[in-house]
Amino acid sequence: MNTQQTHSKPSSAFVAASWAALLLGIAAFIAGLWNANMQLNEKGFYFAVLVLGLYSAISLQKSVRDRLEGIPVTGIYFGISWVALIIAVLLLATGLFNATLQLSEKGFYGMAFALGLFGAIAVQKNTRDNLGGETGEERSEKKRERAAAAAAPDAAKPTEGTGSGSGFTR
């Protein structure tokens, strides 16, 4: 499954819109929690669901992209990413369904959550695209080259000696 795809760098307008979506979604969700007439444990639950959703969406997007670029991703990690995202969405839906909030408030939290997830995925995609459009194999090759260069002894470097104290061996 080694498909060679070229990814062009995203425009600065799309990058800005992605960051705006992420920050606006998170800020709206948190502002809603701050102003909500809920117990602290309810606010903590919704905040934890937001964090789980953001993390799992980013992780899933990265896993999908890695697989498309031929970078190995274990099936268990890929599956856990999907399960975590589904759990976050189901927890939010269940919590809002059972909450004693007005319908408009429930919709607000749902939309802020969705906007935050979209923004997180788009920002992660942009970050990956801005790496230079390299494939996973090219990045791996560069890492191997850097590691080999770091491990290779440099003949021009002086080595510590045990004798005269000059820093050079005889």
C-alpha positions as CSV (number, residue, x, y, z in Angstrom):
1,M,0.0,0.0,0.0
2,N,2.7,2.4,-0.9
3,T,0.9,5.1,-2.8
4,Q,3.0,8.1,-3.8
5,Q,0.9,11.2,-3.3
6,T,2.1,14.7,-3.5
7,H,0.6,17.1,-1.0
8,S,0.9,20.8,-1.9
9,K,1.4,23.2,0.9
10,P,-1.8,24.8,2.1
11,S,-2.5,28.4,1.5
12,S,-1.9,30.9,4.4
13,A,-5.6,31.7,4.3
14,F,-6.5,28.0,4.9
15,V,-3.9,27.8,7.7
16,A,-5.4,30.9,9.3
17,A,-8.9,29.6,8.9
18,S,-7.9,26.3,10.5
19,W,-6.3,27.9,13.5
20,A,-9.3,30.2,13.8
21,A,-11.7,27.2,13.8
22,L,-9.7,25.4,16.4
23,L,-9.3,28.3,18.7
24,L,-12.9,29.5,18.2
25,G,-14.3,26.0,18.9
26,I,-12.3,25.5,22.0
27,A,-12.9,29.1,23.3
28,A,-16.6,28.9,22.7
29,F,-16.9,25.5,24.4
30,I,-14.9,26.7,27.4
31,A,-16.8,30.0,27.6
32,G,-20.0,28.1,27.5
33,L,-18.8,25.9,30.4
34,W,-17.6,28.9,32.3
35,N,-21.0,30.6,32.1
36,A,-23.1,27.5,32.5
37,N,-25.2,26.9,35.6
38,M,-23.8,23.4,36.2
39,Q,-22.0,21.7,39.1
40,L,-18.2,21.7,38.9
41,N,-18.1,17.9,38.2
42,E,-20.4,18.4,35.2
43,K,-18.1,21.1,33.8
44,G,-15.1,18.8,34.4
45,F,-16.9,16.0,32.5
46,Y,-17.6,18.2,29.4
47,F,-14.0,19.6,29.5
48,A,-12.6,16.1,29.7
49,V,-14.8,15.0,26.7
50,L,-13.5,18.0,24.7
51,V,-9.9,17.1,25.4
52,L,-10.4,13.4,24.6
53,G,-12.2,14.4,21.4
54,L,-9.4,16.8,20.3
55,Y,-6.6,14.3,21.0
56,S,-8.3,11.4,19.4
57,A,-9.2,13.4,16.3
58,I,-5.6,14.5,15.8
59,S,-4.3,11.0,16.5
60,L,-6.7,9.5,14.0
61,Q,-5.9,12.0,11.3
62,K,-2.2,11.4,11.8
63,S,-2.7,7.6,11.6
64,V,-4.8,7.8,8.4
65,R,-2.2,10.1,6.8
66,D,0.7,7.9,7.9
67,R,-1.0,4.9,6.3
68,L,-1.5,6.8,3.1
69,E,2.1,7.7,3.0
70,G,3.4,4.2,3.7
71,I,4.5,4.9,7.3
72,P,3.7,1.8,9.4
73,V,0.8,2.3,11.9
74,T,-0.2,-0.7,14.0
75,G,-3.7,-1.8,13.7
76,I,-4.2,-1.6,17.5
77,Y,-3.2,2.1,17.5
78,F,-5.4,2.9,14.5
79,G,-8.3,1.1,16.2
80,I,-7.8,2.8,19.5
81,S,-7.8,6.2,17.7
82,W,-11.2,5.4,16.1
83,V,-12.6,4.0,19.4
84,A,-11.5,7.0,21.4
85,L,-13.1,9.5,18.9
86,I,-16.3,7.5,18.9
87,I,-16.4,7.4,22.7
88,A,-15.8,11.1,22.9
89,V,-18.7,11.9,20.5
90,L,-21.0,9.4,22.3
91,L,-20.1,10.7,25.7
92,L,-20.9,14.3,24.6
93,A,-24.1,13.2,22.9
94,T,-25.2,11.2,26.0
95,G,-24.3,14.0,28.4
96,L,-26.1,16.6,26.4
97,F,-29.2,14.4,25.9
98,N,-29.5,13.8,29.6
99,A,-28.5,17.4,30.6
100,T,-31.1,19.8,32.0
101,L,-30.1,22.5,29.5
102,Q,-32.2,24.4,27.0
103,L,-32.1,22.9,23.5
104,S,-30.2,26.0,22.2
105,E,-27.5,25.4,24.8
106,K,-27.2,21.7,23.8
107,G,-26.8,22.8,20.2
108,F,-24.2,25.3,21.1
109,Y,-22.0,22.8,22.9
110,G,-22.4,20.3,20.0
111,M,-21.5,22.9,17.4
112,A,-18.5,24.2,19.4
113,F,-17.3,20.6,19.9
114,A,-17.7,19.9,16.1
115,L,-15.9,23.1,15.2
116,G,-13.0,22.3,17.6
117,L,-12.7,18.8,16.1
118,F,-12.7,20.1,12.6
119,G,-10.1,22.8,13.5
120,A,-7.8,20.2,15.2
121,I,-7.9,17.9,12.2
122,A,-7.3,20.8,9.8
123,V,-4.4,22.2,11.8
124,Q,-2.8,18.8,12.1
125,K,-3.2,18.3,8.3
126,N,-1.6,21.7,7.6
127,T,1.3,21.0,10.0
128,R,1.9,17.8,8.1
129,D,1.6,19.4,4.7
130,N,4.0,22.1,5.7
131,L,6.8,19.6,6.5
132,G,7.8,20.1,2.9
133,G,5.6,17.6,1.1
134,E,8.0,14.7,1.8
135,T,6.8,11.2,1.8
136,G,7.2,9.0,4.9
137,E,10.1,7.2,3.2
138,E,11.9,10.4,2.4
139,R,11.6,11.6,6.1
140,S,12.8,8.2,7.3
141,E,15.8,8.3,4.9
142,K,16.7,11.8,6.2
143,K,16.5,10.6,9.8
144,R,18.8,7.6,8.9
145,E,21.2,10.0,7.2
146,R,21.3,12.3,10.2
147,A,21.7,9.4,12.6
148,A,24.6,8.0,10.5
149,A,26.3,11.4,10.3
150,A,26.0,11.8,14.1
151,A,27.4,8.3,14.7
152,A,30.4,8.7,12.3
153,P,33.6,9.7,14.0
154,D,35.1,12.9,12.7
155,A,38.8,12.6,12.0
156,A,39.4,16.3,12.4
157,K,38.3,16.3,16.1
158,P,41.0,16.0,18.6
159,T,40.7,13.1,21.0
160,E,41.7,13.0,24.6
161,G,45.0,11.4,25.3
162,T,46.4,9.9,28.4
163,G,49.9,11.2,28.1
164,S,51.2,14.7,27.5
165,G,47.9,16.6,28.3
166,S,47.9,18.2,24.9
167,G,44.5,16.7,24.0
168,F,45.9,14.7,21.1
169,T,46.9,11.1,21.1
170,R,50.2,10.0,19.7
